[in-house]
Amino acid sequence: MVKEKRIGTGKTIFLLLLSCTSLCGFLSAAAQDRIKIELNMGQERPRIAVADFKAANADAQTAPLNTVFNQTLWNDLDNAGIFDLVAKSFYPSQTPGQPSELNAKAWGDPPPNAGVLTFGNLGVNSGKVDVQGWLYDVKNPGAPQILGKQYKEDATPDMARTIAHRFADEIIARLGSGIAGIAESQIYFVSNRSGNKEIWSMDYDGANQKQVTKLGSIALSPRISPDGSRLAFSGLTKDSWQIMMYSLELNRTVAFPRAGGDNFSPAWASDGTKIAFSSSMHSGLSEIFIADANGAGARRLSTGKGDVSPVFNPKTNGQIAWVSGRTGLPQIYVMDADGSNVQKMTDQGYAVSPAWSPNGLLLAFAWVRNYGPGVLGGSDIYLMDIASRQIIQLTHDGGRNDFPSWSPDGRHVVFQSNRTGNEQVWSVLADGTHLQQLTRQGRNSQPNWSFK
Amino acid sequence: MNKSKSNRIVVLGVLALLMVASGCKKKETAPPPPPPPKAVVANLSANPASIQAGQSATLTWSTENATDVALDGNKVDPSGSQTVSPTQTTTYHLAAKGASGTQEATAQVEVAAKPTPTPTPAPTPSNVTDEQLFAQMVKDVYFDYDKADLRPDGQQALAQAAQLIKQKGWKVQIEGNCDDRGSTEYNLSLGEHRADSAKQALIRNGIGADAIKTISYGKEKPQCSEANEDCWQKNRRDHFTLLH
């Protein structure tokens, strides 16, 4: 039984529900619906061949940087989740380094049977790395060029990776329904590897992990600003938790007003003008507040108990999802950004850590669905279609999975999981495939994906 | 008697009965309905059900038709026994999971507080510091899983502590803590609620609100890091410190 369902007005996501309503009858309670999210508009996935770039000269740095570049480009296109990558074993023996060397038919015909081919060359000249890259439609008899790009940067492995990310994002934007790639995005997270919990950053693929804060106590809940310039987080001071602000331009903590009581779990509006957070300043219990981005004019939105983890609808900034323990175990709620029109979104188990998808249509959250003392079962990541309240399960692999956060293109979710025995950061495509562990050193949690 | 033959007859009889009962049209292709899964049975008992702190009790359990059995979240044999020495009254939960669903059973071990000498506010020996006296008299209070309301033992302890705090004119900080099973951010708000519960109890017992400060540590400052109920219980607490 295949039901196809299109979510809202979304151009990019379909739900295919393989349910067993008519087959199962009384067994339906035990049977889990199998659901698939299509990431690419239901179109056929472009079949892309990714030829290794050729070394343009014999400089000692050329070969190692070319290796870094080729690996990064392949991984970025693979991670994108919207291509079929042609296996390298099918490639013709002659690889072009520039358009004059291209034999399009050898790539477009079987066995490679590629639709598009990317190729180019890389060379180091007096401390600079030069990259020329192309994308060609090799199925078309005229083999038209889709993309031609040139890059010149300092000859370092980091810059070779950066150039590969930029070129990959160009290809993804061109072939992936116009949605920008994420290869240059950043993920912020909490790590204890310095000895206490601080905020760290890494590239979207787990490379380049760096410590950001040096608070020396406990730093939690990193939330990067929409323009990527400031990082809000919760920091433990001598006598309370306070929302703190770190400038990634000045590389230091900048002033943010202290409030009474404990203040934690900040969230940015996607236009960067507002911050929501949880505070006990009013009643001694945690409630949701909203303030200007500089912390001024804080006002209370919710009057619950155990109100925490707000997140704005990034499409409109007109709604906030959050967690409340007002009826016992924590559940997900949604309200308008002025505190009105409260709706309870989940009604069972232990539901926390909502994350609103960039297109405004889905909530990711962590859920112990069948919750109770002694009940076997962990916390998994689920996705809810807000309009229909239909829920699908994204992780199935055991352990405690928590703190989902969406990639800017809405195709990936990063989250924390202790499935290997301790907490690490993982990413997965929103259709449940391409699961990857991004951190390995120390304990790492609460990932937050940049807005772009 | 041939037992398997008689079983087969019974099964055929049941099948025939089902077909009649459901008014099934006679179709030779209709498959027989699968037998319903056997009901899961779970029993849990504690002996003795009431102990003094420091003594131990034995938990005994048995299950039927269960594939997964867990005692307070830890996987155990389908039946067995275990010795426990809770320091507080504790309810143990047995969950047995089988084809037909999950069955739960609970048993409580009541822990009677050791007869403690009633607090002697005065005269205080001069060689005892305020910090020592505070630590001795204002003890941690503990909470049930995912709960923020004070248990009777906590209410009683705080009523006693309040007398001394009032008499001494102390200022106190209440630190709410959680075990490590919940989510980081929600646990901060739960710890906040636990600290506030103790604050309200002290206020009811005559302490001024301005003499009390609260903070939540969520699950960030555990006392104990093992994954078992004894340890989790130690972490679900309000801790009190003397402010200067």
Interface residues (C-beta under 8 A of the other chain):
Chain A: K197 I218 L220 S221 S234 L236 D239 S240 W241 G261 D262 F264 S265 S278 S280 G284 L285 S286 K305 G306 D307 V308 S309 V323 G325 G328 L329 P330 Y350 V352 S353 A366 N370 G372 P373 G374 V375 L376 S379 R400 D402 F403 S445 Q446
Chain B: D68 A70 L71 D72 G73 K75 T91 H93 L94 A95 K97 T102 E104 T106 Y145 D146 A148 Q173 R181 G182 S183 T184 E185 Y186 L188 S189 L190 E192 H193 D196 K199 K213 T214 I215 S216 E220
